[in-house]
Amino acid sequence: MKIGVCDTTFSRVNMGAIAIDELRRHASVSIERYTVPGVKDLPVAAKKLIEERECDIVMALGMPGGVDKDKMCAHEASQGLIKAQLMTNTHIIEVFVHEDEAKNDNELAWLAERRTREHAENAVRLILRPDDLIKMAGTGQRQGFEDAGPARR
């Protein structure tokens, strides 16, 4: 198994290094890293990791800014990642942390690390232990902040 990690220089946290650290904690897999300037570069990076470097799954990590233009760019990048998944029939786990999700730099760094680590676990589950995800269905899992939990009647 091979996991691709693509990240950006625009991010204010080294999310790629965090992802690789967490992946290594949960699985013995090969890892390919591809760093690009910004989130709109992630779809082609993910597609290249799949097609050229033969990755079985990819994590796409980015940190869009908090202004409207950045949110639009993040949406466009997200659409590109979805298209790349459909074109390659391969999961690409989008891990975006928007700068305006946090109150300050400390919380931003904490959130980026926590969300990245939790999604790295999800990537491992998807390719190595998919039954674990079935057991988690409907439990209100959230990556980053606290889980929502299941809805109650």
C-alpha atoms as one frame of an Amber mdcrd trajectory, in Angstrom:
protein
   0.000   0.000   0.000   1.083   3.539  -0.783  -0.413   6.749   0.596   0.061
  10.100  -1.109   0.301  13.330   0.861  -0.005  16.629  -0.980   0.255  19.891
   0.907   0.874  23.588   0.273   3.418  26.263   1.043   0.484  28.657   1.656
  -0.464  26.745   4.805   0.775  28.276   8.046   1.289  24.823   9.591   3.367
  21.976   8.136   0.354  19.724   7.710   2.259  17.341   5.415   4.792  16.496
   8.120   1.991  15.974  10.642   0.123  13.654   8.260   3.231  11.592   7.555
   3.984  11.274  11.273   0.452  10.071  12.007   0.333   7.684   9.049   3.550
   6.058  10.251   2.044   5.645  13.724  -0.911   3.656  12.357   0.403   1.657
   9.412   3.480   0.342   7.716   2.945   1.851   4.267   4.960   3.688   1.665
   4.346   7.435   1.610   4.807   9.849  -1.291   4.786  13.597  -0.603   4.131
  16.342  -3.142   4.142  19.990  -2.002   2.566  22.726  -4.151   2.069  26.489
  -3.693  -1.668  26.682  -2.922  -4.971  24.831  -2.604  -5.912  25.207  -6.274
  -2.752  23.227  -7.129  -3.840  20.272  -4.979  -6.139  18.528  -7.516  -3.394
  17.978 -10.088  -0.914  17.044  -7.339  -3.338  14.428  -6.019  -4.018  13.099
  -9.524  -0.269  12.850 -10.236   0.273  11.009  -6.943  -2.362   8.491  -7.999
  -1.472   8.083 -11.669   2.282   8.658 -11.744   3.365   7.575  -8.261   0.733
   4.822  -7.947  -0.748   5.861  -4.596  -3.744   3.896  -3.315  -5.217   6.898
  -1.502  -4.209  10.566  -1.163  -4.532  13.165   1.558  -4.874  16.725   0.188
  -3.916  19.237   2.885  -4.487  22.963   2.706  -5.137  26.084   4.746  -7.304
  28.589   2.896  -7.353  32.129   4.222 -10.386  33.693   5.849 -11.480  36.244
   3.237 -14.186  35.640   0.632 -11.707  35.222  -2.226  -9.875  32.495  -0.285
 -13.156  30.713   0.446 -13.997  30.766  -3.267 -10.563  29.350  -4.115 -11.057
  26.608  -1.504 -14.409  25.726  -3.060 -12.836  25.545  -6.512 -10.029  23.353
  -5.160 -12.567  21.106  -3.485 -14.453  20.720  -6.768 -11.176  19.828  -8.484
 -10.401  17.207  -5.844 -13.834  15.643  -6.336 -13.270  15.520 -10.098  -9.826
  13.951  -9.587 -11.424  11.273  -7.395 -13.992  10.473 -10.053 -11.393  10.480
 -12.841  -9.100   8.077 -10.973 -11.660   6.087  -8.948  -9.452   6.724  -5.917
 -10.226   8.367  -2.586  -8.691  11.781  -1.969  -9.194  12.872   1.625  -9.579
  16.646   1.633  -8.158  18.180   4.798  -8.728  21.914   4.758  -8.371  24.154
   7.795  -9.730  27.628   7.125  -7.878  30.383   8.946 -11.151  31.864  10.231
 -12.075  28.632  12.045  -9.716  29.581  14.877  -9.670  32.485  17.305  -5.863
  32.846  17.313  -2.626  31.284  16.013  -2.415  28.772  18.870  -5.898  27.449
  18.178  -5.198  27.421  14.427  -2.069  25.296  14.914  -3.921  22.990  17.317
  -6.841  22.572  14.918  -4.602  21.935  11.906  -2.694  19.253  13.783  -5.750
  17.554  15.239  -7.743  17.562  11.988  -4.748  16.311  10.006  -4.053  13.490
  12.461  -7.694  12.391  12.585  -7.959  12.357   8.792  -4.701  10.376   8.548
  -6.390   7.736  10.696  -9.373   7.838   8.331  -7.099   7.304   5.332  -5.605
   4.219   6.975  -9.073   2.934   7.831 -10.291   3.423   4.262  -7.539   1.360
   2.693  -6.642  -1.130   5.447  -9.590  -1.413   7.857 -12.830  -0.332   6.133
 -14.945  -2.334   8.608 -13.852   0.112  11.308 -15.646   2.880   9.414 -18.829
   0.801   9.195 -18.803   0.500  12.998 -18.429   4.292  13.244 -21.345   5.082
  10.900 -23.907   7.453  12.412 -21.745   8.414  15.384 -21.305  12.093  14.454
 -17.537  11.996  14.009 -15.880  15.366  13.408 -12.246  15.923  12.521 -10.693
  18.739  14.491 -13.184  19.974  17.047 -15.201  17.682  19.337 -17.390  14.995
  17.758 -21.091  15.871  17.450 -22.279  12.424  18.531 -25.337  10.646  17.175
 -28.698  12.401  16.955 -31.222  11.269  19.528 -35.001  11.016  19.198
